[in-house]
Amino acid sequence: MLWCIKTGKVDKKKMTTHFNIEPNWNIDEYKSLNFKLDKHKNDVDNQHYIDAGHPKDALTLYNYFEPNPMPASIDYVVAQFTHLENISVAVNLMKPGQYLPIHIDLYGAYKSYHNLPENIGICRYLVMLEDSQPGQMLYVNDLVYNKWRAGGVFGWRNNDVHTFYNLSTENRYAVQITGTYSHR
């Protein structure tokens, strides 16, 4: 079930959702993926943080995208999002000390791949693959989440500000689900 943290309803302007799915995956399959170093796609945001004194190397994360072969349990994870269509999946790894600027997602490659119009409503979800560790934090729409269990799901819409910080001593793994609301 989806719900808005602030109001108990899905807000038309902002959507901050949190729910849980039963963990049904082998984390070792995710840890063994061939992740690639990546950064937030808005260079202006990145430069603003660098100019303020943030180390450029910290403003990164590791990604593993489709069409690369995914662990078999991705089908189980995606099946939990029956309210979405045009689904794309990625796996994120944030190593200790990595974080992103506070930002909104641009979705350029996603819109192009799915041939979507500019003004379409897109939502993104992170499915946490392991329990949180002290120092791992997700910021969405002025709310900070720092405690979750494996299977915790957090979501937002395309214009919602968010970021993730890994100030812990452990890697953080999450499945990223991007989609549009189904009209079925």
Stockholm file with secondary structure:
# STOCKHOLM 1.0

chainA/1-184         MLWCIKTGKVDKKKMTTHFNIEPNWNIDEYKSLNFKLDKHKNDVDNQHYIDAGHPKDALTLYNYFEPNPMPASIDYVVAQFTHLENISVAVNLMKPGQYLPIHIDLYGAYKSYHNLPENIGICRYLVMLEDSQPGQMLYVNDLVYNKWRAGGVFGWRNNDVHTFYNLSTENRYAVQITGTYSHR
#=GR chainA/1-184 SS CCCBTTTSSCCSSCCCEEEECCCCSCHHHHHTSCCEEECCSCHHHHHHHHHTTCCGGGSCEEEEETTSCCCTTHHHHHHTCTTEEEEEEEEEEECTTCBCCSBCCCCHHHHHHTTCCTTCCEEEEEEESSCCCTTEEEEETTEEECCCCTTEEEEEETTCCEEEEECSSSCEEEEEEEEEECCC
#=GC SS_cons         CCCBTTTSSCCSSCCCEEEECCCCSCHHHHHTSCCEEECCSCHHHHHHHHHTTCCGGGSCEEEEETTSCCCTTHHHHHHTCTTEEEEEEEEEEECTTCBCCSBCCCCHHHHHHTTCCTTCCEEEEEEESSCCCTTEEEEETTEEECCCCTTEEEEEETTCCEEEEECSSSCEEEEEEEEEECCC
//
